[in-house]
Amino acid sequence: MTLHKEIEFGWFLPTSGDGKYVGVAPEREATLDYLIDVAQTAERSGFEFVLIPTGGACLDAWVVGSAVMSHTTTLRPLVAVRPGLVAPVLAARMGAALDVLSGGRAMINVVTGSSVQDLEELGDPLAHAHDERYERAREYVEVMQQAWTQTDVLAASEFADASKNEKAKESQLYQGKYYQFNRPVSSPLTVQKPHPPFYLGGSSPAAKRLAVETADTYLMWGEPHDWIREQISEIETVRAEYTAETGVDRPLRYGLRAQVLVRDTEEEAWAAAWESISKVSPEAIAKAQEAFAKTDATNQQRQNDLRELSKDQQFVVGPNLWTGLSLVRSGGAILLVGTADQVADRLVEYAELGISSFILSGYPHLEEAETFGQAALPLFREKWQLKLQEAGVPSNA
């Protein structure tokens, strides 16, 4: 696997509340002031972007992304599109507006699922049709890309010459199973060319195929290094098949979503890790695991398996890797726990596997962003630069 010179780091915005303890009511509400504080702290701490979650109790990602954009200067908002819930051309126009108003900082996270309950509440007709959701998402992204890249004239307004749009109509047809558009046009034109980057996650064969076909970065939830190596190998096989079928060799970056907890000593870090779940009740754990078991998401099923495999080892799945948060937290719950040096080493090991985008978080997100940014991030940068030098990667690669 080629070593990437540029490794990007993102943080997470806690839009359903925040606190030191998981599995209980949040100690801090997700107010505008607090979310802006977290975002600005992440920016000062060296993070390049923030993942803004979607679904359930989360505040709307686009509204939060707009607020974050207006109170930061370099931090990029990674906002979610939900295929099937918002029309793709409208999503393209929203993304273009965010890109323009942020000066080219918009990033798009394609979320095909979430929980079945969430999809039912939102009225998604494919709530129980896992693979069909990925088929629909493929068309959705294609329409967004077409709207962005085939728009070379202004949308109808008092400042546009409508006659110039007639010629464009002929080449802007989209006929798919789920979407049909006579003229998918986005306005304004995006700052980023050809368009803002797409991030996409999922561990099923359908998700991996879609990522190969449409995404710029394929996201995985944190797992032991061997598991991540296996996933990357699988998607590289899919990439090779796609290239053989189409003659197109699309580049694809790999990203990892994980939790971090850094302290001065390893003993302090482990004590803090266990403390984070110390207030959750057995009833809450049982209810959470019952809900997790109902998922049709392959990546959540893998998290469930990892938790069960590690419970007799105090949820330790490798050096400085802990799955205890997955007792009550869904999604990417693996925790990198230890000193700054230890956590940086584990991240370097992931980067050596091919990971070039990390999306991290910690409880509470305000303080942990600063702790990681001051203690572990500079160490990672130093260690990674040394790895590149040892591998003979030129400085301008």
N, C-alpha and C positions, 0 to 999 in steps of 0.2 A: 504494500500500500504506500502510495506517495505521501510524503510528509508535507503538510500544508504550511506555508510560511505565515499566512494570516489566520489566526484563530480568533473568532469573535465571541464575546461574552454578553449574554443578556440576563436581566433580572426579571422578577415576577411581581406584578402589582396585585395586592390582596384585595380584590374588589368585592369580596363578601365579608370583609372584616379581618382583623389581625390580632395577634397576641402571642404570648410565650407558650401557651398550652394548646394542644390539638385535641379534638374530640369533645370540646366543651364550647359554651357560648364565647364568642370573641370578646376580648377585653377592650378592643378599640374598634369603633365603627369606621366603615369605609367612607369617610367624608371627603369632600373635594380637597380640603386643606391637607388632610392626612395623605391622600394618594399623591398629591403634588409633592409633598414632603418626601415621600418614598422615592418618587421618580427623580427629583432633584438630587437626593442623596446618592442614588444609583449612578446618575450622570457624573457627579463629582468623584465617585469611587472608581471610575474607570469602565463602567458598563456602557456598551454601545447601543443597546436597545432594551425594551421591556416587553415581555409577553403579557398581554391583557386577556385574561381568561373569559370564557363564555359559558352560558348555561346555568341552570339551577338558580342559586341565590346571587350570582354575580351581577354587578351593575353592567349595563350595556357597554360592550367593548368599544364601539365607535364613539360613543359620547365621551367615555373616559379617555380614549386615544386623542380626541380633539382637545380635551382639557390639558392633557400631558404635553401635547405638541406645543401648545401656546405658552407653556411655562418652563420650557427647556430650550436649549439651543442646538444640541447635537444628538440627544437621545432619540432613538427611532421607535415609534409605536408599532408593535406587531399585533394587528387587529384581526379578528376572526370573521370570515364569511361562512355562511351556513347554507350550502346548496339546498334548494327546495323551499327555503323559508323566505328568501328575498330574491327578487328577479335578478339574474346575472348582469344585465345591462345597468340596472340601477346600482348594483354593487360596484360595477366598474366605474360609474360616475362618482359614487361616494369615495372610492379609492383614489380616483384622479384628483378630486377636490382636496382630500387629505394630503396627497402628495404635493400638490401645488402650494397649499397653505403652510405646509411644514418645510418647504424648500427642498423637496425630494427625499423625505425621510420615511415615507409609508412602506410598510411591510405587510404582507397578506398571509394569514394562517387559514388554510382550508380545513374546516372542521366538518366531517361528514356525519359524525355520530353524536357523541356525548352519551348520556344514558337513554335507554329506551323510554323511561318515564318522562324525561325532559322532552324527547321528540314527540311523545304522545301529547304532552301539555301544549306543545307548540303547533299541534295539528299536522305533523308531517305524515303524509300518506304512506311513506316508506319506513315508518318507525320500526317495523319488524322485518324489513327486507334489507339485510346487511349488504350483500353484494350489489344489489340494485342501487343502493345509495352511492356506491363508488362509480357505477356506470353513469348515474346522473351527475355526479361531481365532475367526471371527465368532460361532459358536455358543458357544464357550468363554467369551468376554467377556460375551455376553448372559446366560449362566447365572450368572456371577459377579455381574454387575450386579443380576440378579433376586434372587439370594440375599441381597445386601446391602440392596437397597431394599424388598423385600417382607417382610422379617423385622421384625415389630413385637412379637414375643413372645419370651420366653426359650426356648432349646432345652430339651428334657426334662432335668430334673435334680431333686435334692431340694429346690431352691428355686423351681421353676416349677410353675404350675398347668396340668397337661396338658390340661385341658378347653378352655383358651383356644386351644390349637393346632388343634383340629378344624376351626374355621371357616377358619383360614388355609390349610388343605390345599386347599380348593376353588379358590382363586385362584392357587395356586402350582404350576401344571403347566407343564412345558417339553417340547415334542416337536420334536426336530430330526432331521437326518440322522445326526449323529454322537452326539448326547447326548439322552437322555430322562430326565426327572426328575419324580417325582410331587410332590416337595416340596423344592426347593432352598433350604434354610434355613441361614443363617450365624449363628454365635454366637462371640464377643460382637458387639454392634452396633458399627459403626465410629464413631470420633470424628468423622472428616470426613464431611460430608454433601454430596451423597447417598452418596459413597463416595470412597476414595482415587483420585487421578488416574491415568489410563492414558497411557503413552508407547508409541509404536509406530513402528518404522522399516521401510524397504524401498522400493525404487525401481520395482518392477514395477507394472503397472496394478492387479493384485489387491491389492497392499499399499496403494496409494493409496486405493482404494475402501474397504478395511477401515478405514483411518485416518479417512476422512471419516465413516464410519458409527459408529465406536466410540471413537476416541482423543480425548484432551484435547490431546496434543502429538504432532505428527508429526516424527520424527527423520530427519535426513539426515546422511550422512557428508560430511566436508569435501571440497569441490570448488571450483574457481574461481568467482568471483562470478557470471559469466554462466551457468554451469551451474546454480547454485542458483536464480538468477532463473527459468530455464526450468522447473526442477522445481516451484517454487512456482506458476508460471503453470499448469502441467499439473494440479496438485492443486486449484487454484482452479476450473478447468474441471470437475473431478469434483465439487467441492462444489456448483457451480451445477446440475449435472445431478441430483445427489441432492436438492437443494432443490426442483427442478422436479418430481421424481417423488413426493416425500413431503410437500412443504409444510413441511418442517422445515429451518431454517437453523441447523445446529450450529456453534458457534464452534470454531475449531481454531488452536492455536498451532503455530509452526514452531521446531524445534530443530536445532542443528548440533553434530556430534561431530567434534572436531579436536584436534591436538597443538599445543603452544605451546613456544617456546624464546626466552626474553628475556635479553639481555645488555646491558651498558653501551654497547657500540658494535655497529654492524651487522657489522663485520668479525669481532668476537669471536663473535657469534651464528652466522654462517655457518661459522666454523671448528668450533664446537661441534656444529653439525648434521652436518657431514661426519665428525667424530670419532665420533659415535654409531653409525655403520655401518662404522667402520674395522676392526673385528675380525671381521666376518662373512666366511666363506670363499666363493669362487665356487661351490663345490659346494652350500653351504647356500642360496645365492641361487637356483641352478637348481632345487633341490628345492622350495623355497618357491613359486616361480613355477609349477612343474608342478602343485602342489597347488591354487594359486589358479585355474589355468585349468580345473580340473574342477568349479568351483562352479556351482550353478544359481541363485545369488543375484544378482539384477540389480545391486544396489548394489556387490557385489564385482567384477562384470564391468566396471562403470563405473570402479572404481578401477584395474583392470587396464588399461583403455583409456587412462586418464589417465597412468599410468606410461609406457606405450609411446609416447604422443604427446609426452612431455616428455623422454625419455631423451637426445635429441640437444641439448637445452638445459640439460644438467646437472640435469634434473628440476625446473627452475624453471617454474612455470605462471602466474606473475603476480608483482607486487610482494610480496615477503616470503612467497611461497607455494611450498612445496617438497614433492615427492612421493618423495624418496629413501627414506623409511622404508618405503614400500610394496614395496621390493625384497624385504623379508623379513617385513614385518608385514601381516597381513590387517586388514580392517575399516577404520575411519576413520583413515587414516594421513597425511593431508595435514598439513604442519607450517607453522604461522605462526611465522616466524623473523625476528628483528630486535631493535631497541631497544624499550623499553616503549612509547614514543610511536608507533612504527611498527605494532607489534602491536595496540595500542589502536585505531589508525586502521583497520586491516583489519577488526577486529571491529565497529566502528561502521558500516563499509560493509555488512557482512552484516546488521546490525540494521536498516539503512535498507531492505534488501530484504524485511524482515518477520520475521527471526529474533528470537525473544524468549527463547530458552533455549539456552545454550551449555554443552556438556559437554566439558571440556578435560582434557588430561593432558600429562605431560612426563617425561623420564627423567633421573634417578630421581624418582619421584613425590613423595617427601618434600620434597626441597629445591626442586623446581620449583613445587610448590604455594605455598610461602612466597615464592619469587621473584616469581611472577606476581601473587600477592595483594598484595604490598607495592609492586611497581613499576608493573604494567600495569592492574590492576583499578581503582585509584583514578582513574587517567587516563581509563579508559573511562567511568567514572561521570561525570566532569567533562565530557568531550566529548559524551556522550549527553544530559546535561542541557541543554547549550548547543544541541544539535540540536533538542530539544523546544521550547525557548524560541523559536528561529528559526522553527519550524513553527507556533508559536502554540498548542501543546498546553497546556491549563490544568494547573496543578499538581495538581489533584485528579482528573485524567482517568484 
